[in-house]
Amino acid sequence: MASVSALTEELDSITSELHAVEIQIQELTERQQELIQKKKVLTKKIKQCLEDSDAGASNEYDSSPAAWNKEDFPWSGKVKDILQNVFKLQKFRPLQLETINVTMAGKEVFLVMPTGGGKSLCYQLPALCSDGFTLVICPLISLMEDQLMVLKQLGISATMLNASSSKEHVKWVHAEMVNKNSELKLIYVTPEKIAKSKMFMSRLEKAYEAR
C-alpha cells in the first residue's frame, strides 16, 4: 500500500499539472478572442475596400443628366431586351432611361414624377437586370396589390409583406430572402413592416451581407 507521503506527492503533481492546464486554457481562450476580433476587423476592411471600389467605378460616369440619357452602357442591351420582351414596351417615357441607368450604375437617385408618369418601371426593370431581390417600401397596400397583379401577368416573381400576411407566407419570404437560388425579384413592404419586424430586418441584413 502506498504511503501517505507518496500519495500526497502524486496529488501535488496532479494539482500542479491541472493548474498548468488551466493557464493554457486561459491563454488559448484569450488568443481565440484576439483572433475573432482580428477577423471582424479584417472582414470589415475588406467589405469597405469592395464598397470603395464599387463607388469608384460608379464615379467614372458623368453626373450630368444628359450623360445618362443614352444606350451605350454595359447593361443597355439587357435593359432594352427586358423592356421589350418582358414589359412589352417599345420605348421609355421621359426620365425613365436616365433613372434606370443611374440605378444600374450603383448610384443613388431621387425621382419625383407625377401619377402615371412611370415611376414603377424605374425600379422594376433594374430589379430584373440585377442579382437578388429589390425591396420596395410603400404605405399603400392597394397600390402594392395592383402592381403585384400586373407583375404576375408579366411572369415576374414578386410578393408583399404587411400586417395581414400569414405566418406561413412570412416564413416563406424570409427563407427566400437568403436563398441565393431564389427567383423572387421584388418584395413590397409597408413602412410599419420595416419599423416593427426585427426578424425581417435581420433577414434583410443577412441578404445584404451575402450579396
SULMOQUI-V709029 format. One record per residue. N is the residue number from 0. RES is the residue in one small letter. SS is DSSP state (H for helix, E for strand, C for the rest). PSI is psi in whole degrees, 0 to 359 (none if undefined). D_LAST is the distance of its C-alpha to the last C-alpha in whole Angstrom. Layout:
BEGIN
n=[N N]
res=[RES RES]
ss=[SS SS]
psi=[PSI PSI]
d_last=[D_LAST D_LAST]
END
This chain:
BEGIN
n=[0 1 2 3 4 5 6 7 8 9 10 11 12 13 14 15 16 17 18 19 20 21 22 23 24 25 26 27 28 29 30 31 32 33 34 35 36 37 38 39 40 41 42 43 44 45 46 47 48 49 50 51 52 53 54 55 56 57 58 59 60 61 62 63 64 65 66 67 68 69 70 71 72 73 74 75 76 77 78 79 80 81 82 83 84 85 86 87 88 89 90 91 92 93 94 95 96 97 98 99 100 101 102 103 104 105 106 107 108 109 110 111 112 113 114 115 116 117 118 119 120 121 122 123 124 125 126 127 128 129 130 131 132 133 134 135 136 137 138 139 140 141 142 143 144 145 146 147 148 149 150 151 152 153 154 155 156 157 158 159 160 161 162 163 164 165 166 167 168 169 170 171 172 173 174 175 176 177 178 179 180 181 182 183 184 185 186 187 188 189 190 191 192 193 194 195 196 197 198 199 200 201 202 203 204 205 206 207 208 209 210]
res=[m a s v s a l t e e l d s i t s e l h a v e i q i q e l t e r q q e l i q k k k v l t k k i k q c l e d s d a g a s n e y d s s p a a w n k e d f p w s g k v k d i l q n v f k l q k f r p l q l e t i n v t m a g k e v f l v m p t g g g k s l c y q l p a l c s d g f t l v i c p l i s l m e d q l m v l k q l g i s a t m l n a s s s k e h v k w v h a e m v n k n s e l k l i y v t p e k i a k s k m f m s r l e k a y e a r]
ss=[C C C H H H H H H H H H H H H H H H H H H H H H H H H H H H H H H H H H H H H H H H H H H H H H H H H H H H H H H H C C C C C C H H H H C C C C C C C H H H H H H H H H H C C C C C C C C C C H H H H H H H H H C C C C C C C C C C C C C C C C H H H H H H H H H C C C C E E E E C C C H H H H H H H H H H H H H C C C C E E E E C C C C C H H H H H H H H H H H C C C C C C C C E E E E C H H H H H H C H H H H H H H H H H H H C C]
psi=[134 145 160 321 322 318 319 320 318 320 316 322 316 318 317 318 320 319 319 320 319 320 317 318 317 317 319 322 316 321 322 313 322 316 321 317 317 321 317 316 314 319 318 319 318 316 319 320 319 319 319 323 317 320 321 322 319 334 351 338 147 138 355 143 321 331 340 350 62 170 45 24 162 331 357 320 316 321 314 319 316 322 313 319 338 309 353 39 151 336 165 154 169 135 351 312 316 315 318 318 318 317 315 335 356 19 155 146 140 115 129 119 153 165 130 8 347 32 320 324 333 340 337 317 312 329 324 340 350 160 159 204 161 131 126 121 121 134 347 110 321 322 318 319 319 316 322 323 317 316 321 319 330 356 23 130 115 159 176 146 129 188 335 1 138 159 323 318 317 316 319 315 316 321 320 330 331 10 111 340 8 144 1 125 332 133 117 131 156 158 327 326 321 319 329 345 103 324 317 316 324 316 322 319 318 320 321 318 332 356 none]
d_last=[70 68 69 68 67 65 63 62 61 59 57 57 55 53 52 52 49 47 47 46 43 42 42 40 38 37 37 34 32 32 31 28 27 28 25 23 23 23 19 18 19 18 15 15 17 14 11 14 15 12 12 16 15 13 16 19 18 18 21 23 23 26 26 29 29 31 28 26 28 28 27 26 22 20 19 22 23 20 21 25 24 22 25 28 27 25 26 29 30 32 31 29 31 31 28 26 25 25 23 20 20 20 17 15 16 14 17 18 21 23 25 29 30 33 33 33 31 28 25 23 23 21 18 19 19 16 14 15 15 11 8 7 10 12 14 17 20 23 27 29 28 31 29 25 27 29 26 24 28 27 24 25 28 26 24 21 19 19 20 21 21 25 27 29 26 27 26 25 23 21 20 19 17 15 15 13 11 9 11 9 12 13 14 14 14 15 16 19 20 23 23 25 22 20 23 24 21 20 19 17 15 15 12 11 10 9 6 5 6 4 0]
END
